[in-house]
Amino acid sequence: MSISTAASSAVFAVYEPVIGLEVHIQLLTQSKIFCACSTRFGDPPNSNICPVCLGLPGALPVLNREAVTMALKAALALNCRINPRSRFARKNYFYPDLPKGYQISQYGEPLAEQGALEMDIGGASRSVGITRVHLEEDAGKSLHEGFPDSDEKSYIDLNRSGVPLIEIVSEPDLHSPDEAYQFLTRLKTLMLYLGVSDCNMEEGSLRCDANVSVRRRGAASLGTKTEVKNLNSFRFLQKALTFEIERQIEVLEGGGTIQQETRLWDSREQRTYGMRSKEFAHDYRYFPEPDLLPLLISESWKESIRRSLPELPHLRKARMMREYGLGEQEASQLTGSPALADYFEEVAKASGEARLSANWILGDLMFRLNERRQDITQTPVSAVALAELVSLIAEGTISGKMGKDILAEMFASGQRASQIMAEKGLQQISDAEEVGRVVRQVIAANPKQAEQYRRGKTATLSWLVGQVMKATRGRANPQVVQEALKKELGPSAPA
Amino acid sequence: MALTEKDVRYVAALAHLELTAEEVRKFLPQLDSILDYVQKMNELDTSHVEPMAQVVTSASENPALRPDVSRKALTPEQATANAPESAAGYFKVPRVIDRER
């Protein structure tokens, strides 16, 4: 984009971006929303389909109760009002991966409305409005590349046709690409806690479109918006929004007007493109789905789901700060996913060392997992195994430095810390007698430095500690070494 | 009712129908008379009647939702058997792509 960073901060002083997100989340049901086909990802093409999701004549949809339950969990966690009666509607359009020629969605009477997601933005608490949460079915998948005749043909796999989705629409309450990123992150964390989706963007189980406009700061009315699609990763979301905001500002600054249109993000070219302006693109002719009853949610069903909600991320964070004495930053990071928070609590409880556990998990463990492009659910080091290591460090059996090496070995071999220590003779030397012997050898070998210390140059002590550590190949307990050196050298005083 | 030829072409395009000029002229009065007939119902006062698009039950919950159990239905071969074109288990269609360059 042609706007430089400096120029861009100047125009941002004049223009305010206004962003609302439409997020599609695939629900973790076993079967599809309106038929009993499997929702499994990655199966051979067209192997999980039946007359209903193929749109064959005469096939009738029957709603999956679990899909409704999951949607209710999401809506309640987002503080929405649940409509006791909602309706399904047909959204009509033609595309080859939509076999019926319409998508069953919800329109005028959605499952839930008027919610909010609480966020921390720049240290301040902010509430982002949730316009609605509704249930719908997914379309199939079109493959435009990768086949010998791809320049003439598109390939269609309908396994995904009929997979249950919820669409979550936010109010236009977000004012920068970063805020949008944080909102989506919070939303994802919430869904992971609820266990209603795996929110895997690569596999398409979390998809995001954005409505973007800009207006002069202080203006009461909103500018004309564009809808940006194809935001298939968290990184793309920020880049695409930044590009689109700057594009709109440039158009306005040049005296032009923004056209209301749908634009696609092209990650290869790092820009958005207007989609062919189809005259009929937005004439979906919604009408109530006659093959399904209105969806009725009883008060008792709603309340039983409300009672079953797990501890939500912000509450868990507060509890972990209180219970384990964690800092805000640590607690935030550790509650980023329920799996990580569970892992931490298991390590902290088993080792009895909460702070040290947090340090090792957020430090070396995460580092090694990131290196291997794994997340906490794939860790080769179990919580029990890490707790053992943390305990060994806490009781001084091994040093922190040795701990790092042992953890690396645990990653490589899958062995327990105690096994590795036994095999490599890695016990930390804390025995005063044994350390004293090495200390005396080191003093004898370095009379000059010993003398310097005695004359009052106390800094020499750490050099001598280093020599003892070297002589024991890092196995001596540094604290015991320091004590032994002081004892053997006598007082340090200026001559 | 004053339907225009433009309306007929618009509705045809939404339905992916290609009509000749002659067909447009032929369908215009036919569609118009259907709409006229429906228009008659507007003479009734329905302001106190709730629209009924679906069967309404008086229950507090839907009586017949499906349990979340999956089972196999068709094989890829069966599913694509009637398709004009298929390969490697996929349906094949003329290339569709939505972007203008």
Interface residues (C-beta under 8 A of the other chain):
Chain A: T29 Q30 S31 K32 C35 A36 C37 S38 T39 P44 P45 N46 S47 N48 I49 C50 P51 L54 V62 L63 N64 R65 E66 A67 V68 P84 R87 N92 F94 Y95 P96 S142 L143 H144 F147 D149 S150 D151 E152 K153 S154 Y155 I156 D157 L158 L264 Y273 G274 M275 R276 S277 E279 F280 D283 R285 F287 P288 E289 P290 L292 L293 P294 L295 L296 I297 S298 E299 S300 W301
Chain B: Y10 A13 L14 H16 A53 Q54 V55 V56 T57 A59 S60 E61 N62 A64 L65 R66 P67 D68 V69 S70 R71 K72 A73 L74 T75 P76 A79 T80 E85 A87 A88 G89 Y90 F91 K92 V93 P94 R95 V96 I97 D98 R99 E100 R101
